[in-house]
């Protein structure tokens, strides 16, 4: 709920949140809030209010067609009237018959039929969303295409979005084989997330696990046991019981803690043999994704419930300048509102605690491996956990929206250019369109828009 990647110790009197995972021991707790008063229910209610309060964006095609169609109908009537009435009664009489005048008016209506205008948006949207889906980007509606063009700031959640969401062993100080082998042998019997990280690292290194006797897990400190007749301890400084820490280990400890890493000691028979550093590391493509977004002129921000030290360390690794840390779920939405004061904001998240922020952001982007409530709150969903999908989402949305504008421009200009010819303005030089040719020209405009939309399938996306 808070966004912290490592477990938090709880003691008598502490508050726990529903759905919290208990890693060790037994909890006896009292339910103080139920139903609509629970944190989850409040988040769901907040999301609903945020979604219903967002003003819908009127479709661009409707705006154009709403003006263009009545204007063309009037123009068709005026064309008939000019040919049949005004020119017949004017000084310069062209002698247009009722049928000829009617054909001019009908030709105007046919060639100006806004079929191409009606096809411009849905065809580009269909092709664009299909192409996006193949790249792992699902657009929930066409509105996001318009909103994403205006985004100036993109905000990321940390745990599970920018990072893997679970700790891994990053540093081993001392004899790597001995330190990792003994540590993994001890931790094999533990269910702690840090233990899982140590065991996984040892398994990947192909190390054999040794038999542990008299295993003990000391809450808040670490674990101990006997291996080959020697007493082995693995844990934090509370486990050391006054053991001497050499200056080398002390310097390494301070250095690793500055990088916001969790450090555990390994001691054999009351002598420190090494250190293990663990951290929730950034995702493989996080740094590249942030770099690509910056190249596109976007400001990047990290918004997390984790502590400032850990957040700042991850931000420095991947290139994010601004960090907002230690915020609760409802505070995330408030921080998004503050950022919106300077421009449109997109938010990328994956957890229950991200749902309010996803709802109030101008564009909400959810990771596909995230929670159901996060996916439901978002406008755009990445089907994979690859952060480069965010870059592709921006690029594909921009290309699709630009193609819609191109289609609308072409359809409008095509009709505007064809109307004078259909109205007989150039009939004096032999350039005219009968209704049959006007119908053919109108059909060609629709086909040209379809071809333009289909070309989106061949647009280059990195």
C-alpha positions, 0 to 999 in steps of 0.5 A, a space after each residue: 500500500 505504501 510502495 515500500 519494496 522491503 517488509 516493515 516490522 510491526 509491533 504491539 499497537 501498530 496499525 496494519 492494512 487489509 491485504 497486507 502479507 505477513 512474512 513471519 510470526 502470527 498476528 492477532 489484530 482487531 478490525 477497526 474499519 469495515 465496508 466503506 470505511 476501509 482503505 481499499 473502499 475509499 480508494 475505489 470511491 475516490 477513483 469513481 469520483 475522479 473518473 466521473 468528474 473528467 470532462 469528455 473531449 468532443 470529437 474533432 470530426 463532429 465539430 468539422 462535420 457539424 459546420 461542413 454538412 449544413 454549409 454544403 447543403 446550403 451551397 447546393 441549393 444556392 448553386 441550383 438557384 444561381 444557375 436556374 434563377 439568377 443567371 436566367 434573369 440576369 443580363 448575361 443569360 447562360 440559358 441553363 435549363 432546370 435539369 442542368 441547374 439541378 445537376 449542378 446542385 446535385 453534383 455539389 452535394 455528391 462531391 461534398 458528401 462528407 464520407 471521407 470526413 466520417 472515415 478519417 478518424 475511425 479508420 486511423 484509430 482502428 489501424 493505430 490501436 491495432 498496431 499499438 496492440 501488437 507492440 503491447 500498448 492497449 488504448 482504451 479510447 480515442 480520447 487518450 490520443 488527443 490528451 497525450 499530445 499535450 502531456 508535458 510531464 510524465 510521473 512514475 511510481 517506483 516499486 513495480 513500475 520503475 523497479 522490479 518490485 523485489 530485492 536482489 543481491 547487488 554487492 558481496 564484500 569478502 570471499 564471494 563463494 564463502 560468504 554467498 554459500 554460507 548465507 544461502 545455506 542459512 537463508 534456505 529455511 527462511 521465507 523472508 524476501 531478503 532470504 529469497 534474494 540470497 538463495 536465488 543469487 546462490 542458485 544462479 551461481 551454481 553453489 551447493 547448499 550446506 546442512 544447517 543445524 540448530 537454525 534460528 530466526 531472530 525477529 528483527 535481527 536475522 538468522 543463525 545456525 551451525 554449519 560444519 560445527 561452526 556458529 554462523 550468523 547472518 543479519 543486521 548490526 543487532 546480531 553482532 553483539 559487540 563484535 569488532 567491525 574492521 575499518 574496511 567493512 565499516 567504510 563499505 557499510 557506510 558506502 552501501 548505506 549511502 546508496 540506500 541499500 540494505 546491508 547484512 553481516 555474515 559472521 562465523 564463530 564471532 568473526 565477521 567474514 563479509 557483507 551482503 547488500 540488497 536492493 530493489 533494482 531498476 528494471 532493465 530498460 528503465 534508464 533507456 526509457 527515461 532517456 528517450 522520454 527526455 529526448 521527446 521534451 518530457 519532464 520526468 518525475 518519480 512519485 512514491 510512498 517509499 522513503 526519500 533515500 531509497 527513492 533518490 538512489 533509484 532516481 539517480 541510477 535511471 536519470 530522473 531529476 525530481 523525486 516526490 517520496 513518502 506519499 500516501 495513496 490519496 496524497 499521490 492524487 494531490 501531488 498530481 493536481 499540483 503538477 497539473 498547474 504547470 501543464 498536462 500530466 501522464 502517470 505510470 503505475 501498477 498498484 492499488 495505491 496508484 489508482 487515485 493518481 491514475 484517475 486524476 492524471 490527464 493520461 493514466 498508464 497502467 502496467 499490464 502486470 499491475 493490479 486490476 484496480 490500477 488497470 481499470 483506472 488507466 486510459 492506456 495499458 502496457 501488456 508487458 512490464 517493459 518501460 519502453 512501452 511507454 515511449 512506444 505509446 507516446 510515439 504511436 499515439 502521436 503518429 495516429 493522431 497526426 494521421 487523423 489530422 492529415 486525413 481530415 485535412 485531405 478530406 476537407 481540402 479535397 471536397 473544398 477543391 471539388 465543389 467549385 468544379 462541381 458547381 460549374 464555376 469552370 464550365 466556361 473552359 470545359 471543366 465540369 463534373 456531372 453527378 456520375 463523375 462527382 460520385 466517382 471523385 467522392 468515392 476516390 476521396 474515401 479510398 484515399 483516406 483509407 489508404 492513408 490510414 492503412 499506411 500507419 501499419 508501415 510507420 517506423 516505431 523504435 
